[in-house]
Amino acid sequence: MVDFAAIRGEFPILDQDIHGHPLVYLDSAATSQKPQCVIDAESEFYRTINAGVHRGAHELAARSTMAFEDARAKVARLVGANAEEGEEEIVVTAGATAGLNLLATAFGNASLGRGGAAAQRFALKQGDEIVVSKAEHHSVLLPFQELAARTGATLKWLELTEDGRVRTDDLDEIITERTKVVAVTHVGNVTGAITDIAPIIRRTHEVGGVFVLDACQSVPHLKVDFHALDVDFAAWSAHKMYGPTGVGFLYGKREMLEALPPASFGGSMVELAWMDQPAQYMLPPARFEAGTQPVAQVVAAGVAAEWMMSIGMDQLEAHERKLTGELLKMGDIEGIRILGPRENADRIGTVAFDINGVHPHDVGQFIDAQGIAIRVGHHCAQPVHRHFGLYASNRASCGVYNNVEDIHALLDALGKVRAFFGA
């Protein structure tokens, strides 16, 4: 039995008061807090082995490289990816946004003929199609929208059900023989809804397309296995999975990474360079890791992945499901509308909501005065808000460190909002 009260004690930031109230942190969908072991790992790296990786022959460089690659392997185990040397499927990025832009840029480079014959599987041209959904974070929508504009491809999208789930009943009409790329969120960052990605992946592969998964909101909260899911690429951020900011990861099937042309250029990603002919680039993952890597942050992210696995993703998911059930009770408060599924099934503890007659920013300030941190705004997902007839909302989101008392504190505060503002 996991002692989640003890786990909560591993997060030093929670041991403080905000505006005279104990801090209740319910904004994990934006960024998660960090356990002490992750904080220690980053500072210990700087104290003891700080050096560049995959360069230099001195002892610190060797230790740094070993720590960096060990962290890559830990992250790979968390998501069911290959980690063996020469078969690596995890690329270090600056975050999920960087990983998704890497893909869109690389696909664009393939469309220009870069990468040779193998890369043509990623090339797009006028008449081809890219498919996303209305539930997407802007970090999915915009890179592929721009890729369509650059290549002449057409951007299409999957619609949403009334409660904000990605529809899969019209896949044959949306994903066609002209579809080259499908990029879809695993879990909606507004609705908290888990996308039924299996039929979308099957249909994408039926037509010969490439499937890209936004795993930002799934990796921290669900047990995922990219091999079992059969996704081609997936991107997520370390700072949402109890790791540091400034680093993320891109998963790719090994054969696809080997065929994909590079998207950024510089040191450490080139095998041979000449003045009078094209460079010869290194094999993945180095091909996609130009420049100096955020080594300390990657090492700490590896510790975060190991820490999550030590708890057990099944246990973590069950704990958060209990909290989600409590969080959804806000829908019983007069004037509150939940944006997303009301039932506690096929969703995570991320709940966006609107309070009738009170602007989200006013709600956020009132809640903050009670020492409770939630998110307000459009959450970088404007199309899904328009689906609900809104421009902004409030959002509460759970992490492993939350407890039922946190949720009840929020519900109590929400029950006072409309009276306070005279709504």
C-alpha positions, -999 to 999 in steps of 0.1 A, spaced: 0 0 0 15 34 -10 16 60 17 5 91 -3 7 112 28 44 104 31 48 112 -6 32 146 -1 59 152 25 86 148 -2 76 182 -18 91 210 2 73 238 -16 39 226 -2 51 234 34 42 271 32 13 295 37 -1 317 9 -21 347 19 -23 333 54 -36 299 43 -18 266 38 -9 262 1 -32 241 -19 -16 235 -53 -41 225 -80 -22 236 -111 -3 204 -120 -15 204 -156 5 236 -161 36 225 -142 40 199 -114 59 205 -82 92 186 -76 101 160 -49 132 166 -30 151 138 -48 147 156 -81 158 189 -66 188 172 -51 197 154 -83 200 186 -102 221 204 -76 242 173 -70 251 171 -107 264 207 -106 283 200 -74 300 169 -86 301 160 -123 292 191 -143 306 187 -178 294 185 -214 283 152 -228 296 132 -257 326 154 -259 359 156 -241 380 127 -228 384 138 -192 368 120 -163 341 145 -156 330 144 -192 328 106 -191 307 107 -158 284 134 -172 278 113 -204 271 82 -184 246 101 -162 229 117 -192 225 84 -210 214 66 -178 187 92 -175 176 87 -211 172 50 -203 151 56 -172 128 79 -192 126 52 -219 115 26 -194 88 49 -181 71 50 -215 79 16 -229 106 27 -254 139 12 -264 170 23 -245 198 0 -258 228 17 -274 222 19 -311 185 14 -307 175 44 -286 141 59 -293 142 89 -269 154 123 -281 161 150 -256 144 183 -265 137 216 -247 101 205 -240 71 191 -257 66 223 -278 102 219 -290 97 183 -298 65 189 -319 82 218 -337 112 195 -344 89 170 -361 70 197 -381 103 212 -392 118 178 -401 87 169 -421 91 202 -439 128 195 -446 118 161 -460 93 180 -482 122 199 -496 140 167 -505 163 166 -475 172 133 -460 172 113 -492 148 86 -503 141 72 -468 128 106 -456 102 108 -484 77 90 -462 75 123 -442 73 146 -473 42 166 -479 29 185 -510 -1 202 -523 -31 179 -521 -18 160 -490 -36 163 -457 -26 168 -421 -52 160 -394 -54 173 -358 -84 177 -335 -103 206 -320 -90 195 -286 -54 203 -293 -30 225 -274 -16 253 -295 17 235 -294 1 208 -316 -22 229 -337 2 257 -347 33 237 -358 12 215 -381 -9 244 -393 23 262 -403 36 229 -419 5 228 -440 10 264 -451 46 258 -460 40 227 -481 6 234 -496 -10 205 -476 -46 209 -463 -52 210 -425 -83 190 -413 -95 182 -379 -115 158 -358 -146 174 -342 -155 170 -305 -185 155 -287 -208 177 -267 -187 170 -236 -154 177 -254 -141 142 -263 -124 137 -296 -149 121 -320 -139 88 -337 -172 80 -355 -162 97 -387 -125 87 -391 -129 72 -426 -142 106 -438 -116 127 -420 -85 105 -424 -83 96 -461 -58 82 -486 -44 117 -488 -36 120 -451 1 120 -444 2 131 -407 -22 128 -378 -14 146 -346 -37 142 -316 -36 148 -279 -37 117 -256 -54 136 -228 -71 170 -233 -55 197 -213 -88 215 -209 -113 186 -206 -91 160 -189 -107 135 -213 -86 105 -224 -87 103 -262 -97 69 -277 -65 69 -298 -66 32 -308 -90 36 -337 -73 68 -348 -39 51 -349 -53 21 -368 -69 44 -394 -38 65 -397 -17 34 -404 -43 20 -428 -38 49 -451 0 50 -447 1 81 -425 24 90 -396 8 92 -361 20 119 -336 9 118 -300 9 148 -276 16 129 -244 20 159 -221 -10 151 -199 -8 113 -201 28 105 -192 25 121 -157 -8 105 -149 -13 72 -167 7 41 -174 18 44 -210 36 21 -234 43 36 -267 52 3 -283 19 -12 -272 0 19 -284 18 17 -318 23 54 -320 50 66 -344 61 97 -324 52 112 -291 62 143 -272 60 154 -236 76 177 -210 96 168 -179 82 197 -158 48 181 -159 61 147 -147 77 161 -115 110 169 -133 127 202 -141 117 229 -165 136 234 -198 137 198 -209 114 174 -227 114 143 -247 105 131 -282 98 94 -287 101 79 -322 101 44 -336 137 37 -343 132 31 -380 114 64 -383 140 83 -364 167 69 -387 147 80 -417 138 115 -404 161 144 -415 175 167 -388 156 199 -379 184 220 -362 220 221 -369 253 226 -350 277 208 -328 274 172 -317 249 161 -344 273 159 -374 296 130 -383 316 147 -410 314 183 -423 331 199 -453 332 233 -469 322 221 -504 296 193 -499 267 185 -476 275 172 -441 270 136 -430 248 136 -399 250 112 -370 225 85 -362 196 92 -338 193 104 -312 224 126 -316 212 137 -351 184 157 -333 204 170 -303 224 198 -318 243 220 -294 249 218 -256 223 197 -238 205 206 -205 224 178 -188 216 186 -152 179 188 -161 180 156 -180 197 138 -151 170 152 -127 142 142 -152 156 106 -151 154 107 -113 118 119 -117 110 90 -140 126 65 -117 107 80 -87 73 77 -105 80 41 -114 90 34 -77 55 45 -67 39 25 -95 19 42 -122 -11 20 -115 -11 32 -79 -6 68 -89 -35 66 -114 -58 50 -88 -49 78 -63 -57 105 -88 -89 88 -99 -102 91 -63 -93 128 -63 -110 132 -96 -143 119 -82 -142 145 -55 -132 173 -79 -161 165 -102 -185 173 -73 -179 210 -82 -206 204 -109 -231 202 -81 -224 238 -70 -250 262 -84 -237 282 -113 -207 260 -121 -204 244 -155 -178 217 -161 -161 218 -195 -155 181 -202 -169 148 -191 -189 148 -158 -184 111 -152 -152 98 -136 -143 74 -164 -117 77 -192 -104 110 -178 -78 124 -154 -80 149 -126 -79 180 -148 -112 198 -146 -119 231 -164 -150 250 -154 -170 282 -158 -188 301 -131 -219 319 -144 -216 357 -141 -180 358 -128 -150 363 -151 -124 335 -148 -96 360 -137 -119 372 -109 -125 336 -98 -88 329 -99 -80 359 -77 -107 350 -52 -94 314 -50 -58 325 -47 -68 346 -17 -77 314 0 -42 300 -7 -54 278 -36 -35 278 -69 -56 271 -100 -52 281 -137 -72 308 -155 -73 317 -191 -77 298 -224 -50 272 -214 -33 276 -248 -63 258 -263 -86 284 -278 -105 262 -303 -118 238 -276 -130 268 -256 -149 281 -286 -165 246 -288 -180 253 -254 -189 289 -264 -163 305 -242 -130 324 -245 -115 314 -211 -122 292 -181 -108 282 -147 -89 249 -144 -81 228 -114 -57 199 -119 -44 172 -95 -10 157 -89 3 128 -68 8 151 -38 -28 162 -36 -53 148 -11 -90 149 -5 -86 178 19 -72 199 -10 -102 192 -31 -126 200 -3 -108 233 3 -113 242 -34 -150 232 -33 -156 252 -2 -140 283 -18 -159 278 -51 -192 277 -32 -186 313 -20 -175 329 -54 -209 339 -68 -221 354 -35 -189 373 -31 -192 389 -66 -230 393 -63 -236 371 -93 
